[in-house]
Amino acid sequence: MSDGGCLFCRIAKRTVPSDIVGEADGLLAFRDIHPQAPTHLLIIPTEHVPSLADVSGAHTTLLGNAMQFANRLARQYQLGSGYRIVVNSGAQAGQSVWHLHFHLLGGRAFQWPPG
């Protein structure tokens, strides 16, 4: 299922150009257009899920696949010294595109706590 007005659904359907770097198990990865680190990829399900708050038990496999995919991408991009995966859920957390997505960030040192 997709949402025709959703930017990430249109990227998944290849109707909006993006720098796609991988695809696996109902997931798509592409470069963020406003990178916050030397490596900043977005991982999205090709199915429209508005946010992490909207996942259910039916999405358990998808979420596990997303983490495995992120790990493979981290190895591919040689982020062995460390990387961060971020999920913003809801406007107050900074979610700006209402399609579940995971930020894979690496290539620099990060601080704690974030933001």
Residue, then its C-alpha position, 0 to 999 in steps of 0.5 A: m500500500s502506498d500514499g500517492g502524496c507521500l514523497f518517500c512512496r514516490i521515491a520507492k516507485r521511482t517517480v521522484p529521482s533519488d540517489i538509491v544505493g540499495e534495495a532488499d526485503g521490501l526496503l529501499a536505501f538512498r542518500d539524504i539530500h541534507p546529509q548530517a554526516p559524511t555518510h547519511l542514508l535513509i532506509i525506508p519500507t516500500e510499503h507506506v507506514p506513516s511513523l514508528a508509532d504506526v507499526s504493529g506486530a505485522h511489521t516485526t519482520l520488516l523492522g528486523n530486516a531494516m536493522q540487518f539491511a542497515n548493518r550490511l550498508a554500514r559494512q559496505y560504507q566501511l563504518g566499522s568504527g561506529y555508526r548511528i541509526v536514528v528514527n524520529s517518530g512524530a513532529q515533536a521528535g523532528q519527523s518531517v516526512w510521514h513515512l517511516h524511515f531510518h537514518l544511517l549516519g556515520g563517518r564522523a564522531f557523534q556526541w551524547p546526548p543527541g539533540 
